[in-house]
Amino acid sequence: MKRFIIDFLLIILFFVIQTTLFPMLKFTRIIPNILIILVSCSGFMQGEREGMFVGFACGFLLDICSFDVFGFYSILYMLIGFLNGLLHNFFYLKDLKIPAIMILSSDASCCLLTYFFLFLMRSRFDFVYYLVNIILPEIVFTLLISVIVYPVLWFIEAYIFKKKNAESS
């Protein structure tokens, strides 16, 4: 029950930051996708089921707020959470390389699938523009923010849930 409550609070917190705080920064029109960070880390740290749960919840919130195909983000984020959860056995809390690679690949997959299903299918063929101006900056920005967010999620996983491998790595 403790994990469900903390996951629920993290989902709400990350969603609020993603949809209200980051758009106000006006650094660029690209904002980091911290929901992908949460989904990737949840799957990677907690396993397939929790990754799917967090992914579905984050995607569902995005579906409610978007005017695109309802259910698209729910399925996409749930799949990303599940795929990250498959690598749960390789998880060591203090290692940042594998989570960074998973966050990078998750965000890249999310951007590419979003382009394919929401833009390309609507005959918007300017992939190079989308890649250079949207996908790559978002991936870089998300990866930079993950350096700040991952230690927080690491702390929650290591000390609140007392993971066994927290001290062994």
KOLPASE-240917 format. One record per residue (C-alpha): y, z, x; residue in three letters; residue number from 1. Coordinates in steps of 0.02 Angstrom, whole numbers, padded with zeros to 5 digits. Each point is the difference from the previous one (the first is absolute). Example, Ala and Ser with C-alpha at 12.3 -4.5 7.8 and 13.67 -1.06 7.14 Angstrom:
<torro <-00225 00390 00615> "ALA" 1>,
<torro <00172 -00033 00069> "SER" 2>,
***
This chain:
<torro <00000 00000 00000> "MET" 1>,
<torro <00117 00039 00145> "LYS" 2>,
<torro <-00024 -00175 00071> "ARG" 3>,
<torro <00037 -00080 -00170> "PHE" 4>,
<torro <00162 00098 -00020> "ILE" 5>,
<torro <00059 -00039 00177> "ILE" 6>,
<torro <-00047 -00184 -00018> "ASP" 7>,
<torro <00092 -00008 -00166> "PHE" 8>,
<torro <00156 00080 00074> "LEU" 9>,
<torro <-00006 -00116 00151> "LEU" 10>,
<torro <-00018 -00153 -00111> "ILE" 11>,
<torro <00151 00051 -00104> "ILE" 12>,
<torro <00103 00045 00154> "LEU" 13>,
<torro <-00039 -00161 00092> "PHE" 14>,
<torro <00031 -00104 -00156> "PHE" 15>,
<torro <00170 00081 -00029> "VAL" 16>,
<torro <00048 -00026 00183> "ILE" 17>,
<torro <-00061 -00181 -00005> "GLN" 18>,
<torro <00092 -00046 -00159> "THR" 19>,
<torro <00161 00103 00012> "THR" 20>,
<torro <00042 00057 00177> "LEU" 21>,
<torro <-00051 -00150 00105> "PHE" 22>,
<torro <00089 -00132 -00107> "PRO" 23>,
<torro <00162 00099 00021> "MET" 24>,
<torro <-00008 -00006 00191> "LEU" 25>,
<torro <00063 -00180 00004> "LYS" 26>,
<torro <-00059 -00020 00180> "PHE" 27>,
<torro <-00073 -00164 -00053> "THR" 28>,
<torro <-00066 -00065 -00163> "ARG" 29>,
<torro <-00174 00041 00064> "ILE" 30>,
<torro <-00065 00174 -00031> "ILE" 31>,
<torro <-00153 00081 00079> "PRO" 32>,
<torro <-00154 00014 -00109> "ASN" 33>,
<torro <-00038 00184 00013> "ILE" 34>,
<torro <-00120 -00011 -00146> "LEU" 35>,
<torro <-00111 -00108 00111> "ILE" 36>,
<torro <00011 00134 00134> "ILE" 37>,
<torro <-00056 00131 -00125> "LEU" 38>,
<torro <-00141 -00108 -00069> "VAL" 39>,
<torro <-00062 -00049 00173> "SER" 40>,
<torro <00005 00177 00065> "CYS" 41>,
<torro <-00081 00071 -00156> "SER" 42>,
<torro <-00145 -00120 00012> "GLY" 43>,
<torro <-00016 00019 00187> "PHE" 44>,
<torro <00013 00191 -00001> "MET" 45>,
<torro <-00090 00040 -00162> "GLN" 46>,
<torro <-00123 -00141 -00033> "GLY" 47>,
<torro <-00027 -00141 -00125> "GLU" 48>,
<torro <00015 00098 -00163> "ARG" 49>,
<torro <00162 00086 00044> "GLU" 50>,
<torro <00069 -00160 00074> "GLY" 51>,
<torro <-00039 -00092 -00161> "MET" 52>,
<torro <00076 00139 -00106> "PHE" 53>,
<torro <00162 00007 00101> "VAL" 54>,
<torro <00006 -00190 00009> "GLY" 55>,
<torro <-00023 -00021 -00186> "PHE" 56>,
<torro <00131 00133 -00040> "ALA" 57>,
<torro <00129 -00075 00120> "CYS" 58>,
<torro <-00036 -00176 -00063> "GLY" 59>,
<torro <00010 00055 -00181> "PHE" 60>,
<torro <00172 00075 00029> "LEU" 61>,
<torro <00056 -00163 00081> "LEU" 62>,
<torro <-00073 -00099 -00145> "ASP" 63>,
<torro <00099 00104 -00124> "ILE" 64>,
<torro <00162 -00033 00095> "CYS" 65>,
<torro <-00028 -00184 00037> "SER" 66>,
<torro <00015 -00146 -00116> "PHE" 67>,
<torro <-00143 -00095 00081> "ASP" 68>,
<torro <-00180 -00013 -00057> "VAL" 69>,
<torro <-00049 00173 -00063> "PHE" 70>,
<torro <-00148 00069 00096> "GLY" 71>,
<torro <00027 -00105 00156> "PHE" 72>,
<torro <00064 00142 00109> "TYR" 73>,
<torro <-00126 00124 -00073> "SER" 74>,
<torro <-00146 -00110 00052> "ILE" 75>,
<torro <00078 -00049 00167> "LEU" 76>,
<torro <00041 00178 00054> "TYR" 77>,
<torro <-00167 00065 -00063> "MET" 78>,
<torro <-00089 -00131 00105> "LEU" 79>,
<torro <00105 00044 00153> "ILE" 80>,
<torro <-00040 00185 -00024> "GLY" 81>,
<torro <-00186 -00040 -00015> "PHE" 82>,
<torro <-00003 -00110 00155> "LEU" 83>,
<torro <00092 00131 00101> "ASN" 84>,
<torro <-00123 00130 -00065> "GLY" 85>,
<torro <-00144 -00099 00073> "LEU" 86>,
<torro <00064 00049 00172> "LEU" 87>,
<torro <00006 00185 -00043> "HIS" 88>,
<torro <-00142 00037 00123> "ASN" 89>,
<torro <00108 -00064 00143> "PHE" 90>,
<torro <00144 00117 -00044> "PHE" 91>,
<torro <00065 00122 00130> "TYR" 92>,
<torro <00157 00089 -00049> "LEU" 93>,
<torro <00093 -00007 00164> "LYS" 94>,
<torro <-00033 -00184 00036> "ASP" 95>,
<torro <00145 -00108 -00058> "LEU" 96>,
<torro <-00065 -00170 00056> "LYS" 97>,
<torro <-00129 -00031 -00136> "ILE" 98>,
<torro <00112 00062 -00144> "PRO" 99>,
<torro <00142 -00109 00067> "ALA" 100>,
<torro <-00116 -00151 00003> "ILE" 101>,
<torro <-00061 00040 -00176> "MET" 102>,
<torro <00177 00022 -00067> "ILE" 103>,
<torro <00055 -00162 00083> "LEU" 104>,
<torro <-00148 -00098 -00067> "SER" 105>,
<torro <00016 00079 -00173> "SER" 106>,
<torro <00184 -00043 -00013> "ASP" 107>,
<torro <-00029 -00176 00066> "ALA" 108>,
<torro <-00142 -00025 -00125> "SER" 109>,
<torro <00106 00067 -00142> "CYS" 110>,
<torro <00146 -00115 00045> "CYS" 111>,
<torro <-00109 -00154 00020> "LEU" 112>,
<torro <-00096 00030 -00162> "LEU" 113>,
<torro <00162 00034 -00092> "THR" 114>,
<torro <00071 -00163 00066> "TYR" 115>,
<torro <-00157 -00096 -00046> "PHE" 116>,
<torro <-00022 00068 -00176> "PHE" 117>,
<torro <00180 00028 -00053> "LEU" 118>,
<torro <00095 -00138 00090> "PHE" 119>,
<torro <-00116 -00139 00056> "LEU" 120>,
<torro <-00085 -00008 -00170> "MET" 121>,
<torro <00174 -00028 -00074> "ARG" 122>,
<torro <00030 -00149 00114> "SER" 123>,
<torro <00112 00090 00124> "ARG" 124>,
<torro <-00059 -00080 00162> "PHE" 125>,
<torro <00124 00064 00129> "ASP" 126>,
<torro <-00127 00106 00094> "PHE" 127>,
<torro <00090 -00006 00169> "VAL" 128>,
<torro <00159 00070 -00078> "TYR" 129>,
<torro <-00099 00136 -00089> "TYR" 130>,
<torro <-00097 00041 00159> "LEU" 131>,
<torro <00152 00011 00114> "VAL" 132>,
<torro <00122 00082 -00121> "ASN" 133>,
<torro <-00112 00111 -00106> "ILE" 134>,
<torro <-00176 00030 00068> "ILE" 135>,
<torro <00032 00029 00187> "LEU" 136>,
<torro <00154 00111 -00021> "PRO" 137>,
<torro <-00090 00104 -00132> "GLU" 138>,
<torro <-00153 00021 00111> "ILE" 139>,
<torro <00106 00054 00149> "VAL" 140>,
<torro <00107 00117 -00106> "PHE" 141>,
<torro <-00155 00076 -00082> "THR" 142>,
<torro <-00083 00026 00168> "LEU" 143>,
<torro <00156 00087 00068> "LEU" 144>,
<torro <00010 00115 -00151> "ILE" 145>,
<torro <-00187 00037 00014> "SER" 146>,
<torro <00035 00083 00169> "VAL" 147>,
<torro <00100 00129 -00098> "ILE" 148>,
<torro <-00108 00009 -00157> "VAL" 149>,
<torro <-00172 00005 00083> "TYR" 150>,
<torro <00027 00169 00087> "PRO" 151>,
<torro <00048 00076 -00168> "VAL" 152>,
<torro <-00158 -00067 -00081> "LEU" 153>,
<torro <-00096 00053 00156> "TRP" 154>,
<torro <00066 00178 -00019> "PHE" 155>,
<torro <-00050 00006 -00183> "ILE" 156>,
<torro <-00174 -00063 00038> "GLU" 157>,
<torro <-00029 00107 00155> "ALA" 158>,
<torro <00073 00166 -00051> "TYR" 159>,
<torro <00003 00006 -00188> "ILE" 160>,
<torro <-00173 -00075 -00022> "PHE" 161>,
<torro <-00061 00065 00170> "LYS" 162>,
<torro <-00089 -00156 00061> "LYS" 163>,
<torro <-00140 00036 00124> "LYS" 164>,
<torro <00050 -00135 00123> "ASN" 165>,
<torro <00181 00057 00012> "ALA" 166>,
<torro <-00032 00103 00155> "GLU" 167>,
<torro <-00140 -00107 00072> "SER" 168>,
<torro <00106 -00156 00029> "SER" 169>,
***
